[in-house]
């Protein structure tokens, strides 16, 4: 007896395939990994943030955030400093170079997104956004 996927299972398979393709293509297009882009983008929207709050905002495990931030710091894009009140707390902020870089990455990101959504109407994009938000809500309730 043949085994066939339901429409719902086919959707999940399509998501898996998209996920596998998105990261490497995003990185080739923008010149930075999606994780580092998200960290820089979050930092761009705040003056300074503690590392654990940043980690929760981007939903990346703590060890990975630390590795990314150490590399970004050595590249001159972020600064990290320990709290004088609590040595366990680390505050992170963008440098001037980091601000300039994220603006460039953002332009590349917009080109990538525009290509990804090429030939979608505004109405289709709005509809897709709503459906994806519902799916994200559903999975967070699971």
Secondary structure, DSSP 8 states (H G I E B T S, - for coil): ------HHHHHHHHHHHHHHHHHHHHHHHHSS-HHHHHHHHHHHTSS-EEHHHHHHHHT--HHHHHHHHHHHHHTTSEEEEE-SS-TT-EEEEE-HHHHHHHHHHHHHHHHHHHHHTTT--HHHHHHHHHHHHHHHHHHHH-
